Amino acid sequence: MIELKVEEYCHSCTYFEAVSDMDIFYAGEERVAGRTVVRCINSEKCKEIHRHIERGLKNVEN
């Protein structure tokens, strides 16, 4: 399974750099499933910037 974790604000970002994380699941010694998550290398940093901007906008509205 491949999961794409890209936020709406990432779609036209010039700093977007894709990375993938892979999880493999085993039952005993047999591989039963795998999961690959594709995200931006900057996703955590941008998430915090987005939260900061949203909080600032809420304070301006009030």
PDB file with one MODEL, atoms N, CA, C and O in Angstrom:
MODEL        1
ATOM      1  N   MET A   1       0.840  -1.163   0.000  1.00  0.00           N
ATOM      2  CA  MET A   1       0.000   0.000   0.000  1.00  0.00           C
ATOM      3  C   MET A   1       0.897   1.243   0.000  1.00  0.00           C
ATOM      4  O   MET A   1       1.920   1.288   0.684  1.00  0.00           O
ATOM      5  N   ILE A   2       0.496   2.238  -0.773  1.00  0.00           N
ATOM      6  CA  ILE A   2       1.215   3.507  -0.806  1.00  0.00           C
ATOM      7  C   ILE A   2       0.268   4.591  -0.311  1.00  0.00           C
ATOM      8  O   ILE A   2      -0.852   4.717  -0.806  1.00  0.00           O
ATOM      9  N   GLU A   3       0.717   5.369   0.660  1.00  0.00           N
ATOM     10  CA  GLU A   3      -0.084   6.444   1.232  1.00  0.00           C
ATOM     11  C   GLU A   3       0.616   7.767   0.928  1.00  0.00           C
ATOM     12  O   GLU A   3       1.812   7.914   1.180  1.00  0.00           O
ATOM     13  N   LEU A   4      -0.125   8.716   0.393  1.00  0.00           N
ATOM     14  CA  LEU A   4       0.404  10.034   0.074  1.00  0.00           C
ATOM     15  C   LEU A   4      -0.050  11.001   1.159  1.00  0.00           C
ATOM     16  O   LEU A   4      -1.248  11.238   1.314  1.00  0.00           O
ATOM     17  N   LYS A   5       0.900  11.563   1.914  1.00  0.00           N
ATOM     18  CA  LYS A   5       0.584  12.502   2.984  1.00  0.00           C
ATOM     19  C   LYS A   5       1.098  13.884   2.594  1.00  0.00           C
ATOM     20  O   LYS A   5       2.194  14.289   2.980  1.00  0.00           O
ATOM     21  N   VAL A   6       0.285  14.596   1.822  1.00  0.00           N
ATOM     22  CA  VAL A   6       0.651  15.926   1.346  1.00  0.00           C
ATOM     23  C   VAL A   6      -0.507  16.858   1.653  1.00  0.00           C
ATOM     24  O   VAL A   6      -1.634  16.615   1.222  1.00  0.00           O
ATOM     25  N   GLU A   7      -0.239  17.913   2.387  1.00  0.00           N
ATOM     26  CA  GLU A   7      -1.267  18.876   2.749  1.00  0.00           C
ATOM     27  C   GLU A   7      -1.619  19.767   1.563  1.00  0.00           C
ATOM     28  O   GLU A   7      -0.849  19.868   0.607  1.00  0.00           O
ATOM     29  N   GLU A   8      -2.765  20.401   1.625  1.00  0.00           N
ATOM     30  CA  GLU A   8      -3.219  21.293   0.559  1.00  0.00           C
ATOM     31  C   GLU A   8      -2.207  22.403   0.301  1.00  0.00           C
ATOM     32  O   GLU A   8      -1.951  22.751  -0.851  1.00  0.00           O
ATOM     33  N   TYR A   9      -1.628  22.964   1.365  1.00  0.00           N
ATOM     34  CA  TYR A   9      -0.677  24.065   1.197  1.00  0.00           C
ATOM     35  C   TYR A   9       0.652  23.613   0.583  1.00  0.00           C
ATOM     36  O   TYR A   9       1.494  24.454   0.266  1.00  0.00           O
ATOM     37  N   CYS A  10       0.852  22.331   0.413  1.00  0.00           N
ATOM     38  CA  CYS A  10       2.082  21.804  -0.197  1.00  0.00           C
ATOM     39  C   CYS A  10       2.025  21.756  -1.720  1.00  0.00           C
ATOM     40  O   CYS A  10       3.063  21.668  -2.376  1.00  0.00           O
ATOM     41  N   HIS A  11       0.839  21.811  -2.279  1.00  0.00           N
ATOM     42  CA  HIS A  11       0.657  21.508  -3.699  1.00  0.00           C
ATOM     43  C   HIS A  11       1.471  22.383  -4.638  1.00  0.00           C
ATOM     44  O   HIS A  11       1.939  21.887  -5.663  1.00  0.00           O
ATOM     45  N   SER A  12       1.658  23.646  -4.340  1.00  0.00           N
ATOM     46  CA  SER A  12       2.434  24.501  -5.248  1.00  0.00           C
ATOM     47  C   SER A  12       3.713  25.014  -4.582  1.00  0.00           C
ATOM     48  O   SER A  12       4.271  26.025  -5.009  1.00  0.00           O
ATOM     49  N   CYS A  13       4.170  24.333  -3.556  1.00  0.00           N
ATOM     50  CA  CYS A  13       5.355  24.764  -2.814  1.00  0.00           C
ATOM     51  C   CYS A  13       6.631  24.468  -3.611  1.00  0.00           C
ATOM     52  O   CYS A  13       6.840  23.352  -4.087  1.00  0.00           O
ATOM     53  N   THR A  14       7.457  25.472  -3.738  1.00  0.00           N
ATOM     54  CA  THR A  14       8.717  25.293  -4.465  1.00  0.00           C
ATOM     55  C   THR A  14       9.759  24.542  -3.627  1.00  0.00           C
ATOM     56  O   THR A  14      10.772  24.094  -4.164  1.00  0.00           O
ATOM     57  N   TYR A  15       9.520  24.399  -2.323  1.00  0.00           N
ATOM     58  CA  TYR A  15      10.444  23.690  -1.442  1.00  0.00           C
ATOM     59  C   TYR A  15      10.042  22.229  -1.214  1.00  0.00           C
ATOM     60  O   TYR A  15      10.673  21.533  -0.419  1.00  0.00           O
ATOM     61  N   PHE A  16       8.995  21.761  -1.908  1.00  0.00           N
ATOM     62  CA  PHE A  16       8.540  20.380  -1.736  1.00  0.00           C
ATOM     63  C   PHE A  16       9.638  19.414  -2.189  1.00  0.00           C
ATOM     64  O   PHE A  16      10.153  19.504  -3.304  1.00  0.00           O
ATOM     65  N   GLU A  17       9.976  18.499  -1.296  1.00  0.00           N
ATOM     66  CA  GLU A  17      10.968  17.473  -1.601  1.00  0.00           C
ATOM     67  C   GLU A  17      10.451  16.143  -1.056  1.00  0.00           C
ATOM     68  O   GLU A  17      10.405  15.927   0.155  1.00  0.00           O
ATOM     69  N   ALA A  18      10.071  15.278  -1.956  1.00  0.00           N
ATOM     70  CA  ALA A  18       9.452  14.016  -1.559  1.00  0.00           C
ATOM     71  C   ALA A  18      10.455  13.067  -0.906  1.00  0.00           C
ATOM     72  O   ALA A  18      11.591  12.919  -1.358  1.00  0.00           O
ATOM     73  N   VAL A  19      10.000  12.436   0.163  1.00  0.00           N
ATOM     74  CA  VAL A  19      10.735  11.347   0.816  1.00  0.00           C
ATOM     75  C   VAL A  19       9.714  10.259   1.109  1.00  0.00           C
ATOM     76  O   VAL A  19       8.512  10.523   1.146  1.00  0.00           O
ATOM     77  N   SER A  20      10.185   9.047   1.315  1.00  0.00           N
ATOM     78  CA  SER A  20       9.261   7.963   1.628  1.00  0.00           C
ATOM     79  C   SER A  20       9.762   7.181   2.840  1.00  0.00           C
ATOM     80  O   SER A  20      10.963   7.010   3.051  1.00  0.00           O
ATOM     81  N   ASP A  21       8.810   6.723   3.612  1.00  0.00           N
ATOM     82  CA  ASP A  21       9.068   5.867   4.767  1.00  0.00           C
ATOM     83  C   ASP A  21       8.378   4.535   4.486  1.00  0.00           C
ATOM     84  O   ASP A  21       7.235   4.507   4.031  1.00  0.00           O
ATOM     85  N   MET A  22       9.070   3.445   4.756  1.00  0.00           N
ATOM     86  CA  MET A  22       8.505   2.130   4.465  1.00  0.00           C
ATOM     87  C   MET A  22       8.404   1.313   5.746  1.00  0.00           C
ATOM     88  O   MET A  22       9.350   1.228   6.530  1.00  0.00           O
ATOM     89  N   ASP A  23       7.228   0.714   5.938  1.00  0.00           N
ATOM     90  CA  ASP A  23       6.996  -0.218   7.035  1.00  0.00           C
ATOM     91  C   ASP A  23       6.690  -1.572   6.421  1.00  0.00           C
ATOM     92  O   ASP A  23       5.904  -1.673   5.479  1.00  0.00           O
ATOM     93  N   ILE A  24       7.309  -2.598   6.952  1.00  0.00           N
ATOM     94  CA  ILE A  24       7.052  -3.964   6.491  1.00  0.00           C
ATOM     95  C   ILE A  24       6.535  -4.754   7.684  1.00  0.00           C
ATOM     96  O   ILE A  24       7.109  -4.713   8.772  1.00  0.00           O
ATOM     97  N   PHE A  25       5.443  -5.472   7.460  1.00  0.00           N
ATOM     98  CA  PHE A  25       4.799  -6.224   8.528  1.00  0.00           C
ATOM     99  C   PHE A  25       5.013  -7.718   8.297  1.00  0.00           C
ATOM    100  O   PHE A  25       4.869  -8.220   7.182  1.00  0.00           O
ATOM    101  N   TYR A  26       5.356  -8.407   9.366  1.00  0.00           N
ATOM    102  CA  TYR A  26       5.655  -9.835   9.300  1.00  0.00           C
ATOM    103  C   TYR A  26       4.722 -10.617  10.212  1.00  0.00           C
ATOM    104  O   TYR A  26       4.277 -10.110  11.242  1.00  0.00           O
ATOM    105  N   ALA A  27       4.435 -11.835   9.832  1.00  0.00           N
ATOM    106  CA  ALA A  27       3.756 -12.813  10.677  1.00  0.00           C
ATOM    107  C   ALA A  27       4.754 -13.955  10.808  1.00  0.00           C
ATOM    108  O   ALA A  27       4.921 -14.763   9.894  1.00  0.00           O
ATOM    109  N   GLY A  28       5.406 -14.007  11.945  1.00  0.00           N
ATOM    110  CA  GLY A  28       6.501 -14.956  12.104  1.00  0.00           C
ATOM    111  C   GLY A  28       7.661 -14.474  11.252  1.00  0.00           C
ATOM    112  O   GLY A  28       8.133 -13.351  11.424  1.00  0.00           O
ATOM    113  N   GLU A  29       8.125 -15.311  10.336  1.00  0.00           N
ATOM    114  CA  GLU A  29       9.209 -14.921   9.435  1.00  0.00           C
ATOM    115  C   GLU A  29       8.703 -14.549   8.041  1.00  0.00           C
ATOM    116  O   GLU A  29       9.495 -14.222   7.157  1.00  0.00           O
ATOM    117  N   GLU A  30       7.387 -14.599   7.848  1.00  0.00           N
ATOM    118  CA  GLU A  30       6.809 -14.330   6.535  1.00  0.00           C
ATOM    119  C   GLU A  30       6.329 -12.878   6.431  1.00  0.00           C
ATOM    120  O   GLU A  30       5.620 -12.377   7.304  1.00  0.00           O
ATOM    121  N   ARG A  31       6.725 -12.233   5.365  1.00  0.00           N
ATOM    122  CA  ARG A  31       6.279 -10.866   5.105  1.00  0.00           C
ATOM    123  C   ARG A  31       4.823 -10.919   4.649  1.00  0.00           C
ATOM    124  O   ARG A  31       4.500 -11.599   3.675  1.00  0.00           O
ATOM    125  N   VAL A  32       3.949 -10.205   5.348  1.00  0.00           N
ATOM    126  CA  VAL A  32       2.520 -10.262   5.020  1.00  0.00           C
ATOM    127  C   VAL A  32       1.996  -8.964   4.419  1.00  0.00           C
ATOM    128  O   VAL A  32       0.991  -8.983   3.708  1.00  0.00           O
ATOM    129  N   ALA A  33       2.645  -7.849   4.685  1.00  0.00           N
ATOM    130  CA  ALA A  33       2.167  -6.570   4.146  1.00  0.00           C
ATOM    131  C   ALA A  33       3.276  -5.539   4.208  1.00  0.00           C
ATOM    132  O   ALA A  33       4.253  -5.687   4.943  1.00  0.00           O
ATOM    133  N   GLY A  34       3.101  -4.506   3.430  1.00  0.00           N
ATOM    134  CA  GLY A  34       4.038  -3.391   3.450  1.00  0.00           C
ATOM    135  C   GLY A  34       3.286  -2.093   3.241  1.00  0.00           C
ATOM    136  O   GLY A  34       2.230  -2.068   2.609  1.00  0.00           O
ATOM    137  N   ARG A  35       3.831  -1.030   3.768  1.00  0.00           N
ATOM    138  CA  ARG A  35       3.212   0.283   3.611  1.00  0.00           C
ATOM    139  C   ARG A  35       4.317   1.291   3.336  1.00  0.00           C
ATOM    140  O   ARG A  35       5.327   1.331   4.040  1.00  0.00           O
ATOM    141  N   THR A  36       4.116   2.098   2.312  1.00  0.00           N
ATOM    142  CA  THR A  36       5.039   3.177   1.990  1.00  0.00           C
ATOM    143  C   THR A  36       4.293   4.493   2.121  1.00  0.00           C
ATOM    144  O   THR A  36       3.228   4.674   1.531  1.00  0.00           O
ATOM    145  N   VAL A  37       4.855   5.408   2.893  1.00  0.00           N
ATOM    146  CA  VAL A  37       4.261   6.729   3.088  1.00  0.00           C
ATOM    147  C   VAL A  37       5.153   7.747   2.390  1.00  0.00           C
ATOM    148  O   VAL A  37       6.344   7.850   2.686  1.00  0.00           O
ATOM    149  N   VAL A  38       4.567   8.499   1.458  1.00  0.00           N
ATOM    150  CA  VAL A  38       5.285   9.542   0.736  1.00  0.00           C
ATOM    151  C   VAL A  38       4.857  10.877   1.328  1.00  0.00           C
ATOM    152  O   VAL A  38       3.665  11.158   1.450  1.00  0.00           O
ATOM    153  N   ARG A  39       5.838  11.697   1.694  1.00  0.00           N
ATOM    154  CA  ARG A  39       5.580  13.001   2.299  1.00  0.00           C
ATOM    155  C   ARG A  39       6.713  13.939   1.915  1.00  0.00           C
ATOM    156  O   ARG A  39       7.672  13.530   1.261  1.00  0.00           O
ATOM    157  N   CYS A  40       6.601  15.189   2.320  1.00  0.00           N
ATOM    158  CA  CYS A  40       7.669  16.151   2.079  1.00  0.00           C
ATOM    159  C   CYS A  40       8.658  16.103   3.236  1.00  0.00           C
ATOM    160  O   CYS A  40       8.270  15.906   4.388  1.00  0.00           O
ATOM    161  N   ILE A  41       9.908  16.279   2.930  1.00  0.00           N
ATOM    162  CA  ILE A  41      10.934  16.281   3.970  1.00  0.00           C
ATOM    163  C   ILE A  41      10.714  17.435   4.956  1.00  0.00           C
ATOM    164  O   ILE A  41      11.148  17.364   6.106  1.00  0.00           O
ATOM    165  N   ASN A  42      10.039  18.496   4.502  1.00  0.00           N
ATOM    166  CA  ASN A  42       9.793  19.673   5.344  1.00  0.00           C
ATOM    167  C   ASN A  42       8.419  19.655   6.002  1.00  0.00           C
ATOM    168  O   ASN A  42       8.010  20.674   6.558  1.00  0.00           O
ATOM    169  N   SER A  43       7.701  18.562   5.964  1.00  0.00           N
ATOM    170  CA  SER A  43       6.301  18.526   6.386  1.00  0.00           C
ATOM    171  C   SER A  43       6.090  18.965   7.839  1.00  0.00           C
ATOM    172  O   SER A  43       5.144  19.703   8.118  1.00  0.00           O
ATOM    173  N   GLU A  44       6.929  18.539   8.753  1.00  0.00           N
ATOM    174  CA  GLU A  44       6.747  18.917  10.158  1.00  0.00           C
ATOM    175  C   GLU A  44       7.001  20.408  10.373  1.00  0.00           C
ATOM    176  O   GLU A  44       6.269  21.068  11.111  1.00  0.00           O
ATOM    177  N   LYS A  45       8.028  20.928   9.733  1.00  0.00           N
ATOM    178  CA  LYS A  45       8.341  22.361   9.847  1.00  0.00           C
ATOM    179  C   LYS A  45       7.194  23.203   9.278  1.00  0.00           C
ATOM    180  O   LYS A  45       6.771  24.182   9.895  1.00  0.00           O
ATOM    181  N   CYS A  46       6.700  22.822   8.116  1.00  0.00           N
ATOM    182  CA  CYS A  46       5.622  23.581   7.475  1.00  0.00           C
ATOM    183  C   CYS A  46       4.318  23.474   8.264  1.00  0.00           C
ATOM    184  O   CYS A  46       3.544  24.430   8.314  1.00  0.00           O
ATOM    185  N   LYS A  47       4.072  22.319   8.877  1.00  0.00           N
ATOM    186  CA  LYS A  47       2.872  22.159   9.694  1.00  0.00           C
ATOM    187  C   LYS A  47       2.889  23.151  10.855  1.00  0.00           C
ATOM    188  O   LYS A  47       1.863  23.756  11.167  1.00  0.00           O
ATOM    189  N   GLU A  48       4.031  23.321  11.488  1.00  0.00           N
ATOM    190  CA  GLU A  48       4.142  24.275  12.591  1.00  0.00           C
ATOM    191  C   GLU A  48       3.986  25.721  12.108  1.00  0.00           C
ATOM    192  O   GLU A  48       3.356  26.532  12.787  1.00  0.00           O
ATOM    193  N   ILE A  49       4.547  26.044  10.956  1.00  0.00           N
ATOM    194  CA  ILE A  49       4.389  27.386  10.389  1.00  0.00           C
ATOM    195  C   ILE A  49       2.914  27.635  10.086  1.00  0.00           C
ATOM    196  O   ILE A  49       2.397  28.713  10.380  1.00  0.00           O
ATOM    197  N   HIS A  50       2.242  26.664   9.508  1.00  0.00           N
ATOM    198  CA  HIS A  50       0.818  26.787   9.187  1.00  0.00           C
ATOM    199  C   HIS A  50      -0.006  27.014  10.457  1.00  0.00           C
ATOM    200  O   HIS A  50      -0.872  27.888  10.481  1.00  0.00           O
ATOM    201  N   ARG A  51       0.251  26.246  11.499  1.00  0.00           N
ATOM    202  CA  ARG A  51      -0.454  26.421  12.776  1.00  0.00           C
ATOM    203  C   ARG A  51      -0.206  27.808  13.351  1.00  0.00           C
ATOM    204  O   ARG A  51      -1.132  28.444  13.855  1.00  0.00           O
ATOM    205  N   HIS A  52       1.020  28.277  13.282  1.00  0.00           N
ATOM    206  CA  HIS A  52       1.362  29.596  13.804  1.00  0.00           C
ATOM    207  C   HIS A  52       0.591  30.692  13.054  1.00  0.00           C
ATOM    208  O   HIS A  52       0.059  31.613  13.673  1.00  0.00           O
ATOM    209  N   ILE A  53       0.535  30.591  11.742  1.00  0.00           N
ATOM    210  CA  ILE A  53      -0.193  31.588  10.940  1.00  0.00           C
ATOM    211  C   ILE A  53      -1.685  31.535  11.253  1.00  0.00           C
ATOM    212  O   ILE A  53      -2.319  32.581  11.389  1.00  0.00           O
ATOM    213  N   GLU A  54      -2.253  30.341  11.369  1.00  0.00           N
ATOM    214  CA  GLU A  54      -3.679  30.225  11.696  1.00  0.00           C
ATOM    215  C   GLU A  54      -3.995  30.824  13.058  1.00  0.00           C
ATOM    216  O   GLU A  54      -5.011  31.503  13.210  1.00  0.00           O
ATOM    217  N   ARG A  55      -3.141  30.586  14.054  1.00  0.00           N
ATOM    218  CA  ARG A  55      -3.364  31.177  15.382  1.00  0.00           C
ATOM    219  C   ARG A  55      -3.296  32.689  15.303  1.00  0.00           C
ATOM    220  O   ARG A  55      -4.099  33.375  15.935  1.00  0.00           O
ATOM    221  N   GLY A  56      -2.355  33.220  14.542  1.00  0.00           N
ATOM    222  CA  GLY A  56      -2.231  34.658  14.383  1.00  0.00           C
ATOM    223  C   GLY A  56      -3.466  35.256  13.716  1.00  0.00           C
ATOM    224  O   GLY A  56      -3.925  36.325  14.116  1.00  0.00           O
ATOM    225  N   LEU A  57      -4.002  34.585  12.715  1.00  0.00           N
ATOM    226  CA  LEU A  57      -5.201  35.070  12.039  1.00  0.00           C
ATOM    227  C   LEU A  57      -6.415  35.040  12.972  1.00  0.00           C
ATOM    228  O   LEU A  57      -7.255  35.938  12.922  1.00  0.00           O
ATOM    229  N   LYS A  58      -6.511  34.025  13.812  1.00  0.00           N
ATOM    230  CA  LYS A  58      -7.613  33.960  14.778  1.00  0.00           C
ATOM    231  C   LYS A  58      -7.516  35.108  15.770  1.00  0.00           C
ATOM    232  O   LYS A  58      -8.534  35.687  16.151  1.00  0.00           O
ATOM    233  N   ASN A  59      -6.295  35.443  16.193  1.00  0.00           N
ATOM    234  CA  ASN A  59      -6.135  36.555  17.134  1.00  0.00           C
ATOM    235  C   ASN A  59      -6.492  37.892  16.480  1.00  0.00           C
ATOM    236  O   ASN A  59      -7.030  38.772  17.151  1.00  0.00           O
ATOM    237  N   VAL A  60      -6.212  38.059  15.220  1.00  0.00           N
ATOM    238  CA  VAL A  60      -6.546  39.296  14.508  1.00  0.00           C
ATOM    239  C   VAL A  60      -8.054  39.419  14.350  1.00  0.00           C
ATOM    240  O   VAL A  60      -8.594  40.520  14.462  1.00  0.00           O
ATOM    241  N   GLU A  61      -8.753  38.303  14.089  1.00  0.00           N
ATOM    242  CA  GLU A  61     -10.201  38.305  13.923  1.00  0.00           C
ATOM    243  C   GLU A  61     -10.910  38.659  15.229  1.00  0.00           C
ATOM    244  O   GLU A  61     -11.980  39.267  15.206  1.00  0.00           O
ATOM    245  N   ASN A  62     -10.332  38.288  16.348  1.00  0.00           N
ATOM    246  CA  ASN A  62     -10.977  38.543  17.656  1.00  0.00           C
ATOM    247  C   ASN A  62     -10.560  39.861  18.137  1.00  0.00           C
ATOM    248  O   ASN A  62     -10.977  40.285  19.215  1.00  0.00           O
TER     249      ASN A  62
ENDMDL
END
